[in-house]
Amino acid sequence: MRTVGPAEDRNLLAALAGGDLTALQKLYEAYASLVYQMLLLHTANTEDAEDLLQEVFLSLIELGRGVTRIRNVRAYLLKVALNKASQLYARGKPMQLDLHNTNLVDTDNVQPQSRMEAFRVQEALGQLPLEQREAVILKVWHECTFAEMAEIFNIPINTAASRYRYGLEKLQQILGDNDE
């Protein structure tokens, strides 16, 4: 979940543009978990995801003073993460999702009964097409708006909403839950 807001994001970007690396640390603390999860979706490899995570946050430093032009930090970081993952696959890395080594759903901080349900949800998520899986995770776990998803994936807002809706419908079919 987001720990900073848009106003604080702007302040942190301004501080980073001025050379304050503690601002980068605060941005990392706020967004690293989300970016890492998205990278895991695309790499299914913790080492690659960790390496790319560092590259994503280094991109903020590389922008220098231009970092203040970022309007939405979360969307920017996710877009950079997707680009970095795409570049990795362009170099010949295979793209596969290994559900046994990739935690899409938090199973550590829940009761045993809920843990079993979380594993069911994770397996069901793994059966969704990548675009729908991304939309569901971003909307449900990270509370991204459809406008943010549209910006991240460079798609129309209606397409982002459709990916989410179709993903939820398929999850309901897979899980056999017609109540939600």
N, C-alpha and C positions, 0 to 999 in steps of 0.2 A: 504494500500500500504506500501511496505517496506521502512523504514526510515533510515536503516543502510545498509552497504554493507559487503561483506565477510571479507575484511581487518579489518573493525571496529569490526565486530563480533569476530574475533580472538583476537583483543586487549581487548575487553570487557571480553572474556572468560579468558584471561591471568590475567586480573585485578581481576576477581572474584576468580580465583584460589589462588590469593594472599590475599584474604579476603576483597576485596573492594566491599561492598554491593551497592555502587552507580552504579557499573557495572550491577548488577542484576536489579536495577531500570531501567536503560537504555534499557536493553534487554526486560524487561517487557513492557516498553512504545512502543518498536518497534514491539513486536510480540503478545501481549496479545489479541488484537482485533481479529487477525486471529485464534489464538488458541481457544478463546472463541466461535467464530462462528463455528468452527469444533466441539467443545464440544456440542454446542446447536443442531447441526445436529444429534448427537448421543444420546443426553439425552432428548431433547425437554423440558427441565426443567431448568429454569434460576438458581434456587438454586443449583442443582446438577452441572451445568456447572460452576458456580462461585466457588464452593468448589473444583472441579477438576482442575480448572484453577490455583488455589493457589498451589495445589499438584504438578502440572506440573512444575511450577517455583521453588518450593522447591526442586524438583529433581535435579536441577542444583547445589544447595548448597550441597546436599547429595553426589554428585560426588566428592566434594573436589577438589583436584588438578587434578583429572581425567577429569575434565570439559574441559581441554585444548585438549583432544583427539577428541572432537566433530568437525567434518569437516563441517557440514551444520547445523547451529543453527535452522533455520526454519524447516527443515526436522526432526531434532531431537525432537523439541518441539511438532510437530504434531504427530509424532510416539508415544511419551510418552502420549499425550492426548488420542489417540485412544486406547492405552493399558489401560489407567485408566478408560475410558468409558466402555471398554470390561469387566474389572474387576467389575465394578459397576453392569453390567447386569448379570455377573456370580453369583452375590449375590442375584439375583432374581428380579431386577428392570425391569419393562416392557419397551420395546423399541418402542416408538411411536413418530411420528412427529406431533406436534400440530401447524399448520400453523398460527393460530390466535395469538399465544403467542411467536412465534419464527420468528425473522426478519432475513431472509436469504438475503434480498435485502434492501439496505438503502433507506428508504422512507421518512426520516426526512428532508433531505437537498436537496429536489428537488421541482420543480414547481408542482402545482396541476395536470396538464395534465400528466406530467412525473410520478407523484406519482401513478396515476391509472395504468399506464403501468408497474410500478415497482410491484404493487400488482398482476397484471396478470402474470408477470414473476415469482413472488414468488409462486403463486398457481401452475404454470406449473412446477417449480422446485420440488414442493412437490409430483408431479406425477411420477417423475423419480425414478428408483431404486436408493438406497443409493449410490452405487459405482459410478454411472453416475453423480448423484447430487454432490458428493464430487469432482469429476474430473472437472466438469464445474465450480464450485465455485472456486476451487484452481487455475485453469487456467485463467479464465476470470477476477475475482475480485482480485486475489492475485498474478497473473502472475507467478505461479509456472511452472517450466519446467516439461516435461514428465519424465526426469531423477529424479527430486526431488520427483514426485509422486510415481515413482517406488520404491524409497528408503523408502518413508513414509509408503506405503502399502505393501512393500515386494513383489512386482510383477515385471514382465518384463516390460521394457519401452514400448514395442508394446501394451501390455495390457492396460497400462495407457492411451496411445494414443487412443486406441479403445474405452475405456470407455468414454473418452471425446467426440470423434466423434459420438458415438451412442447417448450420452446425448444431443448433439447439434441437431442431426437429430430428436430426439423425441421432443425436445423443439420446433423446427420449425413446426412439425406436430401439436402439441398441440396449439401453438399460431397462427397457420395458416399463418406463415411468411415464404414464400419460396424465399424471396429476398436475405437473408444472407447465 
